[in-house]
Amino acid sequence: MPGKLRIGFIGAGGIAIGHYQRLLATKKAQVVAINEPSEQSLRQFHAHCPGSEALPVHRDYRDLLKNERLDGVVVLSPHTVHYEQIAASLKRGLHVLTEKPMVCTIKHAKALIDLAKKTKRTLMIAYQRHYEPTFRYMRDQIRKGRLGEVQFVQAIQAQEWLRLTRGTWRQDPALSGGGQLNDSGSHLVDIVMWVTGMKVKEVYARADNFDTRVDINTSLTMTFENGALGGMSVIGNAPGWYEDHSIVGSKGALYLRQGLGLIHVDAVGRPIPVKLPKYTKNPNSNFVDVILGKAEPETPPECGLRTIEVTEAAWKSAASGRPVRVP
Ligand SMILES: NC(=O)c1ccc[n+]([C@@H]2O[C@H](COP(=O)([O-])OP(=O)(O)OC[C@H]3O[C@@H](n4cnc5c(N)ncnc54)[C@H](O)[C@@H]3O)[C@@H](O)[C@H]2O)c1
């Protein structure tokens, strides 16, 4: 397949399957080699990605970077190894699309942003909500001033995380870097700031680890830089999946209710018809187009920095019992 971008995978577990399929669907890129240390993951990956059995497999990501001719990599490994894998890939001159969370410390996030600038390579995060028409509509309305000044934000994410991730690397802090706040919660923290365009100034958090070594449920009370108040609930011990967003401004409100869709009302509660934009891009197609110079990244590494800033502040607050300023 000459002319196509050559992409390597670092990690080929559950989420890698969708990345493979979406990259192939662009018809502008091909996956040419894989790094995966687990036979079991590899078998699952091959079963779901016909044709991938022929690809060379490296047990160590360094061998992938050293021995393969690549344009870019997709980082799909446990959270605490993202940093060194992304850094090594950028230094090797490769473009990087990483799964969330980009990294697990503010220090690492800043170092990678600097490195991407220095090496002039693309670094993007697979935050898929940025590509969803509903969140794009909400962001667009706020950017156009249709909500006036945003004064309150509330977001809830509930998943059966405690039960489903038992015995896996996700509940081992050495590999996950933290619990559900840093895992699926990373999406929630990111999207609230991306949609509103507002930065969190201060966090007061309480966390419940249940009987594990990582946070399962986290309750966050937040103050934004414009003075708006808000809260986030990251609930890892729920019976199933539920996500909910409420944004209240001086000229109206947006209420996103799972299963019911998006409700937009004006300042006195009259419904405003919601016309969602047609938008069919995804993190993989955007990554490919950015490498080809045809698009701007929808999920730049600064989103990863802002997210870990809030996450670290929440961890510190939960540990100290005090509100913590977000740097
Ligand atoms: N965007 C989303 O909605 C979403 C959903 C699920 C997972 N993810 C993210 O994707 C990443 C992978 O998650 P997953 O669900 O595929 O987990 P997984 O456990 O299914 O797969 C992770 C894979 O990485 C491999 N691995 C372990 N150590 C490695 C190393 N040092 N180098 C390379 N590979 C290594 C494991 O063998 C495993 O196959 C995580 O960052 C996770 O947060 C994102």
The ligand as a MOL file (V3000), in Angstrom:
LIG
                    3D

  0  0  0     0  0            999 V3000
M  V30 BEGIN CTAB
M  V30 COUNTS 44 48 0 0 0
M  V30 BEGIN ATOM
M  V30 1 N -11.0290 6.7310 24.8220 0
M  V30 2 C -11.6870 5.8190 25.5310 0
M  V30 3 O -12.9010 5.9010 25.7080 0
M  V30 4 C -10.9200 4.6760 26.1240 0
M  V30 5 C -11.5760 3.4850 26.4540 0
M  V30 6 C -10.8180 2.4240 26.9570 0
M  V30 7 C -9.4520 2.5860 27.1590 0
M  V30 8 N -8.8560 3.7730 26.8660 0 CHG=1
M  V30 9 C -7.4240 3.9750 27.1210 0
M  V30 10 O -6.6750 3.1360 26.2300 0
M  V30 11 C -5.4830 2.6970 26.8750 0
M  V30 12 C -5.4600 1.1770 26.8690 0
M  V30 13 O -6.6220 0.7030 27.5000 0
M  V30 14 P -7.3040 -0.6930 27.1150 0
M  V30 15 O -8.7160 -0.6150 27.5490 0
M  V30 16 O -7.0100 -1.0470 25.7210 0 CHG=-1
M  V30 17 O -6.5180 -1.6280 28.1250 0
M  V30 18 P -6.1210 -3.1670 27.8950 0
M  V30 19 O -5.6820 -3.6650 29.2190 0
M  V30 20 O -7.2030 -3.8720 27.1730 0
M  V30 21 O -4.8770 -3.0470 26.9140 0
M  V30 22 C -3.6400 -2.4880 27.2950 0
M  V30 23 C -2.5860 -3.2700 26.5550 0
M  V30 24 O -1.2980 -2.6820 26.7900 0
M  V30 25 C -0.3850 -3.7610 26.9050 0
M  V30 26 N 0.7780 -3.3030 27.6700 0
M  V30 27 C 1.0650 -3.4830 28.9500 0
M  V30 28 N 2.2310 -2.8790 29.2690 0
M  V30 29 C 2.6740 -2.3430 28.1360 0
M  V30 30 C 3.8200 -1.6020 27.8100 0
M  V30 31 N 4.7400 -1.2890 28.7190 0
M  V30 32 N 3.9530 -1.2100 26.5370 0
M  V30 33 C 3.0280 -1.5080 25.6000 0
M  V30 34 N 1.9050 -2.1990 25.8660 0
M  V30 35 C 1.7430 -2.6010 27.1230 0
M  V30 36 C -1.1250 -4.8460 27.6300 0
M  V30 37 O -0.5340 -6.1100 27.3960 0
M  V30 38 C -2.4910 -4.7340 27.0270 0
M  V30 39 O -2.6740 -5.5780 25.8960 0
M  V30 40 C -5.4960 3.3380 28.2560 0
M  V30 41 O -4.8050 4.5570 28.1940 0
M  V30 42 C -6.9680 3.5900 28.5040 0
M  V30 43 O -7.2600 4.6040 29.4310 0
M  V30 44 C -9.5590 4.8040 26.3450 0
M  V30 END ATOM
M  V30 BEGIN BOND
M  V30 1 1 1 2
M  V30 2 2 2 3
M  V30 3 1 2 4
M  V30 4 1 4 5
M  V30 5 2 4 44
M  V30 6 2 5 6
M  V30 7 1 6 7
M  V30 8 2 7 8
M  V30 9 1 8 9
M  V30 10 1 8 44
M  V30 11 1 9 10
M  V30 12 1 9 42
M  V30 13 1 10 11
M  V30 14 1 11 12
M  V30 15 1 11 40
M  V30 16 1 12 13
M  V30 17 1 13 14
M  V30 18 2 14 15
M  V30 19 1 14 16
M  V30 20 1 14 17
M  V30 21 1 17 18
M  V30 22 2 18 19
M  V30 23 1 18 20
M  V30 24 1 18 21
M  V30 25 1 21 22
M  V30 26 1 22 23
M  V30 27 1 23 24
M  V30 28 1 23 38
M  V30 29 1 24 25
M  V30 30 1 25 26
M  V30 31 1 25 36
M  V30 32 1 26 27
M  V30 33 1 26 35
M  V30 34 2 27 28
M  V30 35 1 28 29
M  V30 36 1 29 30
M  V30 37 2 29 35
M  V30 38 1 30 31
M  V30 39 2 30 32
M  V30 40 1 32 33
M  V30 41 2 33 34
M  V30 42 1 34 35
M  V30 43 1 36 37
M  V30 44 1 36 38
M  V30 45 1 38 39
M  V30 46 1 40 41
M  V30 47 1 40 42
M  V30 48 1 42 43
M  V30 END BOND
M  V30 END CTAB
M  END
